[in-house]
Amino acid sequence: MELIFILKILFVIGALIALYAVIRNLDIIKIILIYWKDLIFRK
């Protein structure tokens, strides 16, 4: 039972770190998405 609780806590911490990383790199992600959109629709 405690192992599942510890895993849930680790999962929440990991999700928060991932969310923070995505928010920090939003500009880079936007540039990449625009690049892919141009690549797809140019053809």
PEDA-V913223 format. One record per pair of residues at least 6 apart in sequence whose C-alpha atoms are under 8 Angstrom apart, sorted by sequence separation. I is the first residue (numbers start at 1). GAP is how many residues later the second one is. D is the distance in whole Angstrom. If there is no record, write none. Layout:
# PEDA-V913223
<<I/GAP/D> <I/GAP/D>>
This chain:
# PEDA-V913223
none
